[in-house]
Amino acid sequence: MDRGGDQDNGLRAMLGAGSVFLGLFLLLALITYSPNDPSFTQTLSGDHELVNGAGLAGAYLGGLLADLLGLGAIIIPLGLVISGI
């Protein structure tokens, strides 16, 4: 019996789920983006309260995407979610 097809389906399902998760994480990071959060182009004092719903990683990723692509950055997470479904 050849079980290669079952392994391919399992791998596709895992990649799809990972793509959806990453897309939703980036979408959350962009939706809750605040220019007052720390990012690669801005450092803040240690007593600043983080606003980004995706945490510190979301603040950095959201800031990077917003700086590079502006409003067009929303295409990346939406593309990831759609391709993962």
C-alpha positions as CSV (number, residue, x, y, z in Angstrom):
1,M,0.0,0.0,0.0
2,D,1.2,3.5,-0.9
3,R,0.6,6.0,1.9
4,G,2.3,8.9,0.2
5,G,-1.0,10.6,-0.5
6,D,-2.0,10.5,3.2
7,Q,1.4,12.2,4.2
8,D,0.9,14.8,1.5
9,N,-2.6,15.6,2.8
10,G,-1.3,15.9,6.4
11,L,1.5,18.2,5.3
12,R,-0.8,20.4,3.3
13,A,-3.2,20.6,6.3
14,M,-0.3,21.6,8.6
15,L,1.0,24.2,6.2
16,G,-2.5,25.6,5.6
17,A,-3.1,25.9,9.4
18,G,0.2,27.6,9.8
19,S,-0.5,30.0,7.0
20,V,-3.9,30.9,8.5
21,F,-2.4,31.3,12.0
22,L,0.4,33.6,10.7
23,G,-2.1,35.6,8.7
24,L,-4.4,36.1,11.6
25,F,-1.5,37.1,13.9
26,L,-0.3,39.6,11.3
27,L,-3.8,40.9,10.8
28,L,-4.1,41.4,14.6
29,A,-0.8,43.2,14.7
30,L,-1.8,45.6,11.9
31,I,-5.3,46.2,13.2
32,T,-4.0,47.1,16.7
33,Y,-0.9,48.9,15.4
34,S,-0.1,52.1,17.2
35,P,2.7,54.5,16.2
36,N,3.5,54.9,19.9
37,D,4.5,51.3,20.3
38,P,8.2,50.3,20.0
39,S,9.4,49.2,16.5
40,F,12.5,48.9,14.5
41,T,12.5,52.6,13.8
42,Q,11.5,53.8,17.3
43,T,12.7,53.0,20.9
44,L,10.7,54.0,24.0
45,S,11.4,54.2,27.7
46,G,10.8,51.1,29.8
47,D,7.6,52.4,31.4
48,H,5.6,52.7,28.1
49,E,2.5,50.5,28.0
50,L,2.2,48.3,24.9
51,V,-1.0,48.8,22.9
52,N,-0.6,46.2,20.2
53,G,-2.9,43.2,20.7
54,A,-0.3,40.8,19.3
55,G,2.3,41.8,22.0
56,L,5.8,43.0,21.5
57,A,6.4,40.8,18.4
58,G,3.2,42.2,16.9
59,A,4.3,45.8,17.6
60,Y,7.6,45.2,15.8
61,L,6.0,43.3,12.8
62,G,3.1,45.7,12.5
63,G,5.4,48.6,12.6
64,L,7.7,47.1,10.0
65,L,4.8,46.3,7.6
66,A,3.2,49.7,8.2
67,D,6.5,51.5,7.5
68,L,7.3,49.5,4.4
69,L,3.8,49.1,2.8
70,G,1.4,51.5,4.5
71,L,-2.2,50.5,4.0
72,G,-1.2,48.0,1.4
73,A,0.3,45.9,4.2
74,I,-3.2,44.4,4.8
75,I,-2.8,42.4,1.6
76,I,-0.1,40.1,3.2
77,P,-2.2,38.7,6.1
78,L,-5.3,38.4,4.0
79,G,-3.3,36.6,1.3
80,L,-1.9,34.2,3.9
81,V,-5.4,33.4,5.4
82,I,-6.9,32.9,2.0
83,S,-4.1,30.7,0.8
84,G,-4.3,28.6,4.0
85,I,-8.0,27.9,3.7
